[in-house]
Amino acid sequence: MNNGMKERLKTPLIRENGKHRPATWDEALGRVAAGFRAQVEKHGPRTFGMFSCSKTTNELNYVAQKFVRSVIGTNNIDSCNRT
C-alpha cells in the first residue's frame, strides 16, 4: 500500500503460546463459539451481551437480536437507535 499501512489480514490468526498463527475460518469460528459456550455454561446466559448499531440495516439488527435471544438465551441486547 502506498500510505505506509500494512496490508489487511486475509486469514484469521489464532494466538498460541503468545504468538499468532494462521488458521482456517472453521477453526477460528469454532474457537469463538467454544469460548461463548464455555462462558455461558460457567456463568449463565446473562453473562453475554451484545450492542448493535442503528447505522446498520434492519436485517442485520434482526439477526443480531435473534442470535442473542435464540442461541445464547438472553435478552441482553441493545442498540443506539434512541440517539
N, C-alpha and C positions, 0 to 999 in steps of 0.2 A: 504494500500500500504506500502511496506517496505521502501520506500525512504522518508517517513515523509510528503509527499504531501497529500492533501485532495483528496478524491475520486472525479472524474469528475461529473459534473451535468448530470442527465439523463432526466430531465424535465425542461421546461422553467420556469423562475421566472419573476414575474411582481412586480414592485415597487408600493406600495400603502401606503400613509401616512408615507413615509420614511422607510418602511420595505418591504422586499421581501416575496412574497408568491408563492407557486407552481401554475402553470396554465396549461391548455391544450395547445397543439400545435395550435389548431384552434384559441383559444383566443389570444395567443401571436402573431401569424402571422396576425390576424385581427387587432390587435393594431398597428403593424408595418405598415400595408397597410393604415390604417386610418391616421396615422401620416404622411406618404408620401403624401397621398391625400390632407390632410389639408394644408400642406406647399405649394404644387403645386397650389392649389386653391387660397391661400393667396398671393403668390409671383410669380406665373407663373412657367412653366416647367423649365426655365433656372436656377431656384434655386437649382435644383438637378444635381448632377454629380456623375460619377462612374469611378473608376480606376480598371482595370482588370490586371491580371498578365500574362506575357509571359510564365511562367513556368507551367501554367495550360494547359488543352487541347484546341485545336481549337474549339471544340464543346462548351465548357463552355464559352469561349470568345465570340462565336457567340450568345449564349443565353443571355449573359450579354448585348451585344450591341443591340440585338433585344428587350429586356425588356426596356432598357433606351429609345430607339427610338420609339417603338410602344406603350408601356404602359404609360411611363412618358411623352413622347413627346418632348424630347430634344436630341441634338447630343453631349451633354457634357459627352463623354466617351473617355478614353484614356488608354493606356497600356504602359508597359516598353519594348515593342518589339524592339525599336530602340537601346537599350543599349547593 
